[in-house]
Amino acid sequence: MKTTDTILIADRNPHIREFLIRELADSGYHVRSVDNANDLLQVIYSDNRMALLILDPDFPCLDGQELAQKIAARIPQIPVVLHCVPGSDDCSTFDDVHAVRIEKNGRSVEALKEAIQQIL
């Protein structure tokens, strides 16, 4: 699938970020990544339009509720895929954001690709 849609990956783990960048770029998406909430907010507040955000809810620099509020206030229409560690991430703070939850596991990249295709 070739597309001009840009996906922003915001994950605390550099190995997961690199893996997702590689997998999604191979699927034809333009991909950007950030490693902390301050950089995420800079991208969100810029004029660069993102089609979708893949977000690790346990992201450094801001608590989840504050981050969710800032995302919802700035770009309420952006679809968010919460890429969560099973049993450890509290995704309830993102109830105000249009979000799909995908648990991180050995097969989560396929679930992410399916969710992205459905959303976009």
C-alpha positions, 0 to 999 in steps of 0.5 A: 500500500503506497500512501502519503499519510504520515504516521507519528510513533511516540514510544519510550523504547527505541527498539520498538520505535525503530522496529515500527518505523521499519515495518510501517515504512515497508508498508508504504507509510511516511513515518516520524518518531519521537521519544518524549512528550515534549517532542510529541507536543512540538510535532502536534503543535506544528503545522505538520499534519499527522494522519495517525498517532501510535502512542505508548501511554507510559510516555516520558515527560508528561503524565498520561492525563495531561498528554491526553488533554493536550492532544484532544485540545489541539487535534481532537480528530487525530486517530490514536492507537495506544500501543500498551504493555499488557497489564501495566499501562493505564489507558483510561486517561485517553478516553477523551481521545479517539483511540484504539488499544493494541497490546504489545506482544510478538504479533502486535505489528500485524494488529497495528497494521490492520488497525491503521488500514481500517482507520485510514 
